């Protein structure tokens, strides 16, 4: 955005935050209020800056089924800070039946029975995604209560269509896309099969400022077996996007403002990664200062202002290698003396960064810092972390988690890089582009449930014939992380029903079974048929995800265009699987921070939709009606 004063009647002011994790450690007497205090400041900062709306990039809640206490406090915060008489000065001109998934299908500020002055738009994350009976998310409760606008939920994960929310304020037009969290491996398959379509306005498509909100891994982590599919490639996203708000990654990359924002290595958009508002792990990624972003969008120009959060507990992290100390400790007493000095130094540094926002209640609880010493003790001794932490009760917020002892894993020799879970060239590029992630360290400290399932199958030396590994992983993930007790039983029942139906439909197999009287031979025939690959809806044969043959997507009936022409979706000419982010990035367009020429969008998976004429609204809410959007 230029230094000249933009027209306030045509300038969107959007507050952007992500990974609020309400309810994290809510039963902890010291840290139980941290997530709520941070979210309250986010809402207050949005009000102070008179933002048009607040955009959340997923994980509003820490638990898939938040407690009544967490839900009640969240609703209190939204009600106290989002309801009021201030006029909402933008309109939604898209078909809201396609944008919102609740019963009423409209933004909360348009309801004449509510006075909403700060609309909140949010997608779901991996912590609060739809699950269980009815496939509902915690955000559905807030949407039904008219406190939040929940968008970005894919109707079918096998064929995803992203319908933008079209927002207009004066002469500025913003197309807001949302993609709530989908298991990374599954989303990778869908993108690789060209089953993700971004719908675009049919009229004046270059007049829209395009924002996409996602909540996925930005780099591979966790599951280390098999090909790297555990993250969303930037090259999968279309090039016509101007800004991608990336949730799920807790590392804040807003320090330094506009100068710190990096252009995508493979696409022509800019990635905005706010990071979390509360530390949910004692990893070095969480130690950076927490920020939220204030966007100013006017026409095709935009700028971002990084706003530091004051109501976040100070966090100090330090790595120590005992054998590299000038005098490595030889007794437990000597070790505790060395570590005590290190903790005292970190406490002194944390006191200098103590929260300074006096407006928030309970601020005195935030004065106790988080301290973490990560100690590599190869060839040295250790001590009892609990006994050591007892010395700092009342001085730090995490006395029982002050110390993390680990031993460096020996290097495996004789194998090429990347085959044994070690860094390959791609990971080196990712860490070089996004410093501070500590990918190798992260993998040392985490163990994904997918890895456990893969190791179990590898040790058994057998492959699943009926239950498919990707679907099995999904069911186990639902059971472990979302406490869906019946997920595995339901998954097995559904697969058995599909398999039985497929076997019954095989006439040749049925005739062989009828002619065979020996039960052992019948069992052998069924086993051979399953190993041979019975066509079962929902997956192919075998336990290898890479062996699955994608089924062609069913053709959809297209509605006739209304007053404008629609076009078919066009696939990329080049296979995104071959694009490892090493292609040349095209020149940025004028609406980006760097000036440049226009870019050709013909190679994106996109579809045009008609843009209905905006309807003027009075000061009363809910008086305007919009025409339906014609879909391609």
N, C-alpha and C positions, 0 to 999 in steps of 0.2 A: 504494500500500500504506500502510496506517495506521502510525502510530508504535508501536503496540502490538507486542509480541513475537509473531511468527507461529509456528505450530506447525512445528518443524523437520521432523517426519515427514511433513508435507504441503506442504512448500515446495521447489519446484524451484530449483536454482541452475545456471544455464546460462551458460557463457562463449561469447560471440559474436565471431567475427572474419571477415574477408573478404579476398580478393585477396592471398594470401600470396606468390604468384609465386615458388615455389621454383625455383632454377636461373637466376634473372635475373643476367646478366653473370657466370656461374659461372667463366669463364676470365679474368676481370679480376683481377690480382694484389692489388688494393686492395679492390674492392667485391664480390668473388666470394662472400664468406661472409655478406653482409648479410641476404639472405632467410632463410638457415638460422638465423642468430642470433635474428632476430625471431620466427620460428616456434617456436624452442626456448623463448623467453620466454613466448609464448602458452601453450604446454603447461605450463610450470612455474607460471604464474599460475593456470591451471585447477586444478592439483594443490594449490597453496597454499590456495586457497579451497574445496577439497573439492567441486568442481562435480560435478553429476550427469552432465553430458555437455558436450562442446564442439560448437558448431554453426558450420560453415564455409559461407559464402555464395558459393562458387565461386572458380575460378582458384587452386586450390592449387598448380598448376604453371604456370610461365611459358610453356613450350613444349608444343605438342600431343603431341610425342614426346620426353619428357624423356630426358636422357642417363642412362646407367647410373649415373654418379656421383651425379646428382641423385636418382634413384630410390632408390639404396642409402642415401644420407644421410637421405632422408625416412623410409624404413622404420626406420632406426636411431632417429631421434627419436621416432617413434610407439611403437616397442617399449620404449624406455627410459622413456617417460613415461606410457604408457597401460596397460601390463601391471602387475598387482599383486594383492594379496589383499584390498584394500578392497572391501566389498560394494556392488554396484549396487542402489540402493534404489527403483527404479521398474520398472514392468512395461509391456510392449507388449501391448495387447489387440486390436489390429486384425489383419486378415489379412495376415501378412507376405509371403505369396506375391505380393500386389499392391504391397507397399511396396518390396521389394528385388528387384533384377534379376539377381543372380548365381545360380549353380546351387543354393545351399543355402537361399536365401530366408528368412534369419533374421538377427537382430542378432548381432554378433560376441560380445557378452558372454553370450549364452545358450548358446554352444557349451561343452559340458562339458570339452572338451580344452584350453580356454584360460582363463586368469585375467585378464580385462579389468576394470580398475577405473575407467577413464575412457573411455567410449565416445565416438567421434567420428562425427558425422553430417555429411555434405557433399553438396552438389549440384555439378554441373560448371559451369564458366564458359565464356566464349568462347575462352579460351586452351587449355583442356584438355577440350574437348567431344568426344564420340564421332566418329570419322572413320576412313577407310580400310577395309581388308578386315575384315569382321565387325562394323563399326560399334562398335568398342570404344574406351573412354577409358582414360587412365592410371589413373583412379580404380578401374576394374575390376580392375586388378592388385592394388591395395591391398585391395579388397573380397575378392578371392579369397584373399589371404594373411591375412584375418581381422584386419586392422589398422584398418579403417575401414568405416563403413556408408554406402554410396553409394545415394542416393535421388533422386527428382525427375526421372528420365529419362522423357520422353514416348514412349510406344510408337508413336504415329503423330502427326506434326505437323499433319495435316489435321483431326484431331478429337481434342482433348486432354481427358483425364479425369484430374483430380488426386485421388488417393486419399490421405487423410491417414494419418500414423503416429499412432496413438492411444496416448498415454502417460499412465500413472496413477501417482501417488505419494500415498498416503494418500487424502485427500478431494479432491485437486487433479487435474484432468483437462486435458491439453494435447493439442490436435490440431495436428500439425506437417505443413504442406503444403510441397512443394518443386517448383519449376519451374526446371530447368536451362536454360542459355542456348539460345535459339533465335534465328536471324537476326531482327532487329527488324522488318524489313518483312514477313517471313512471319508472325511472331507477330501483328503488327497486323492482317493479313488474317483470321487465325483468330479473333481476338477480335471483329473487326467482323462476321464471319459468324456469331457466336454459337456457335462450335464449341469453346468451352472450358467445361468443367463442373467445378465444385467439389463433390465428394461430401461429405456431412455425416452424422454419426452420427444414426441414426433415433431413438434414445432419449435424452432429456434434452439436446437439441441446444443449449440455452442454458447448460448446465452446463460447456461446454468453453471453454477459453481457446485461441483460434485464432491460430496463427502461420503466416505464409507467407514462404518464403525464395525470393527471385528474384535473377536475375543478368542485368539488362538495362540499356540506357541509360535514365536517368531524365529526360533532356531530349534534344532532337534535336541531333545533331552529325554531323560527317563529311559524309555525302551531302547535298548542298544542292539537287539537282535534283528537281523534282516536289513533290508534297504532302509535308508533314512526317509521315513514317511511321517514322522511324528511332529511335523510343523507345517505351517502354511507358507509356501513360497511366495515371495512378492511378485514373481513373474506370473503367477496364476491370476492375479488381479488385473482388470482391464486398464489400459493406458489412458483412457479418457478421464480417470479420476484425478482430482486436484489434491485431495488431502485424505489420508487414511489415518483414522484414530485407532490405535492398536492397544487393546486391553490385554489382560492376562499376564503380561510381563511386568514384574514389580519394580524393575529398575527405572527410576525417573530419568528421562533424557530431555528435560526442559531447561536445565541449568544453562544459562547463557542466552536465553531468549531465542530470537529468530536465527542468530548466528550459529546456534547449536543444532538446529534442525538439519538433518541430512536428506538429500535427495535419494530416492530409491536407486539401487545399483542397476536394476534391470528395467525399471519403468520410469514414467515421467511424472510421478506424483511424489509428494512429501509425506513422510511418516511422522505422526505426532504420537509419542509414547509418554503418557502422563505418569505411569507407574502407580503403585498403590498409595493410599492415604494413611495406612497403618502397617507396621512391620508385623508380618505373620510368620516370619522365620528369622532365625539369628544368622542369616547368611550375609556375606559382604555386599550382595546386591541391594539389601534393604538399608544399608548404612548411609546411602546418599540422602541429602536433604530432600524432603518431600515437597512437591509443587503441584499446582493445578494450572490449567492454561485458560487464558481469556482470549478468545478469537474475535477479531474485528473483520467483518466481510462486507465489502462495498463493491457491487458490480463484479468485476473479474479480479479485483485486488483484495489482498488480505494480509493481515499481520497477526502475530501472536505475542502475548505478554505472559511471561512466567510469573506466577504469584506463589511465593513460598508460604507453606502452612506453619503457623506458629503453635498450633495445638497438637503437635506430634512429639512423642517422647524421644529424647536424644538417644542415639544408638552409636556406640563405638565398637569397632571390630579390629582385631589385630591378629596376625599370623606369627607364630613363633616356632622356630626349629631349634630344639634343645641342644643338639650336638654342634650347632654353629655359634652358640653363645661363647663369650670369652672364657668363662669358667663353667662348663656344663655341670649341673648339680649331680651329686653322687648319692645323696640321701633324700628321704622324703621331706625332712625339715628344710634342707637347703632349697629344694624345689619349691616348697610353699613360700619361702621367703622371696625367691625370684619372682614368682607369679603374683605375690601380694604387691610388690613394687610396681609391676606392670598394671595391675588393676587400679592402684591408687593414681597412677598417671592418667589412665583413661577416664577415671571419675573426675579429675580436675579439668580435663578437656571438655567433658560432657557438661559440667557446671557452667562453662562459658557459653554453651549453646542451649541452655535451658529455655523452655517455652516462655514467651513474653506476652502472650495475649491474655490480658486481665479480664476480658469480657466473659470468658467461658467459666461456668461453674465447675468446681472440682479440679481446678488447675493445679492445686497443690499436689495432687496425685501424679502429675506429669513431671514433677521435679526429680523423681528417682529415675536415673538413666538405665538403659539396657547396655550391658557390657558382655562382650564375647571374646575369649581368648581361644584361638584354634591352634592346638599344639601338636607338632609332629615330633613323636618321642622315640623314633627308631634308635636302637642301641642305648636308650636311656630309661629312666624309671618314671613312674606316674604316681599320683596321689589320689585320694578319695575326693571327687568333685563336690559331693554333698557336705563333707566335713569342711572343705575349703570355703564353700559358699556361705556356710553358717557365720563366718566372720564378717560378712557384708550384709546381713539381714538389716533392713531399714535404711540401707545406703544405696542399694541397687534394686531394680524392679525384678530381676531374675536371678536370685542368689543360687538356685539349684541348677542353673544352666550357664554358669559363668565359664566353665571349662569344657572344651571338646578335645579329647585326646584321639589321635589317629596315627596309624603307621602308613607310610608311603608304600603303595603296592609295587612289587618288583616288576621291571619292564620285561615284556615278553619278546623273546628274540626269535628271528627266523620267519616272521610273518610280515606281510606287507601292511603298510599303514592303513588303518580303517577296517581291517578284517577282524580284529579282536576287540573292537570297541574303543580303540585309541583314536586320536584325532586324525582326520584325513585332511586333504587340501581344502575341501569345502568348509569343514569346521574352522580351519585356520582363517579362511576368508571371512566367515561369519564373526569370529571373535575380533578380527582386525577391524571390521566395519562397525562392530558394536562393543567397544571395550568396556570392561567392568563386569561382564557377565560371569566370568569364571566357569566356563562350561565344563572343563575337566574336573574342577573341584565339585561342581554341582552333581556330576555323575558319580563321584566317589561317595557322596552323602545321600543319594536317593536311590531307590530301588522300585521300579514300576511293577505293578501287578502283571502287566503284559510279559515282562521278563520272566517272572516266576512261572507263568503258564507255559511259555516257550521252553524254559529249561526242563519243566516236568515232562513235556512231550519229547524233548530230545533225549532225556535220560531213559525213558521207557522204550525208545527205539521204534515207536509205532506212530502212525498217523491216524487222525480221526477220520472216519468214513461218513458218519451221519452228522455229528455236531461240527460245525465249521469254526475254526479258530477265531476269526474276526468277530463273529456273533457271540461266541463263547466268552471272549474278552469283554465284550459289551455287557453281557449278563453278570460276569464277575465284578466288573467295575460298578454296576448298579448296586450290587449286593454289598460291596465293601465300602464304597464312598458315599452312597446315598441311603444306605440302610433299607433298601427295598428287599424285604425278606423273601418275597415270592419270585424274584427276578429269575433265578436259575431254574426253578421248577417250571415257571411259565415258559421260559425259553425252550426247555427240553420238550415240553408238551407240544408247543407249536411246531418244532422241528420234526417230531415224530409224526404229527398229523400231516405235515407237508410231505414227508418221506413216504408214508403209507399211501397217500393219494397218488404220488408219482409212480410207486410200484404197481398200484392197481391199474393205472392207465397204460402200463406196458403190456400189450396183448401177448407178445412173444414170450415174455417172462411168465405171464399168467398161465399160458398153455404148458410151459415146462413144469411149473409148480403143480399143476393139476395132474400131470402124467407121472409125477414122482411121488412114491409112497414112503420112501425112507426119510425120516425126519432129519438125519444128518445131511443128506443130500439137499434137502430143502434149505437147510441153514447155509450150506455151502453156496447154493445158487443165489440166495439173497445177499450173502457177503460179497460174492463176485460182482453182482449187479451194482452194489453200492460202491465198491472200489472202482468199477468201470465208469462211474459218473452218471448217476441218475439225475435227470433234469429236475431239480427241485426249486421252486420259487423261493428266493431269498438267499441263494448262494449256490456255488458250483460244488464239485466233488473235491475231496482231499482237504487237508488241513493247511495248505499253503495259500496265503492270501494272493500271492503273485500268480497262482495258477487259475484263479477265478476268471472265467470268461465273461465280460460284461454283456448283459442282455441289451438289445436295442430298446431305446426308450419308446413307449407307445406314443403314437401321433395324437396330438391334442387338436381338438376342433377349435378353430380360431373365430372369434367373434368378428363380424364385419366392422370395418372402421367407421367412425362417426366423424364426418367433416374433415377427415385427414387420412393420409395413407399410412399403412403399417408395412413393415418389412420383416422378412424372415430373419431369424437369428443366424449370424455368420460365425463360423468357427475360425480359430487361429489357423493360419497357413502352416505355421511351424508347431511341432509337437512340444507342449510345455514340459514334458518329461525330459526332453533334450536340452531344455534351457536351464542351465545351472547358474543363472545370474551372472554369466560372463559375457553377455551380449552388450553391444554398444547402446547406451542410453540415448534416447532421442532428445533433442533440444527442448528445454522447458518452454511452456507457453507463457504468454504475457501475464496471465493471471497468477503466476507463481512468483516466489520471491526473486528468482533470477529471470531476466528478460530473455526472450527467444522467439522462434517462429512457431507456427501452428503445427500440430502433429496429426497424422492420419489415424483415424480410429477404425478403419475398415477391418482390421484384423482382430477385433475384440469380440468376445461372446456377448452380444448385446442385441436388444430388440427395442423397437420404438413403440411408444404408447402415446396416445393422443393427450394433449394438454387442454383440459376444459378452461374456459374463460374464467378468470377470478371473479368472485362475487364480493361486492363491497359489503363491509360490515360496519354496523354502527357501534356505539360504545357498549351496547348491551351484548352479552355473549349468547351465541347459539342462534342468532337471527339469520345468518347467511346460510345458503344451501349451495352445494357444488354439484355440477353435472358429473355423471359417471365417466371414468376414464376408459377409453377403448383400449383393449389389450391386443397385442399381436399374437 
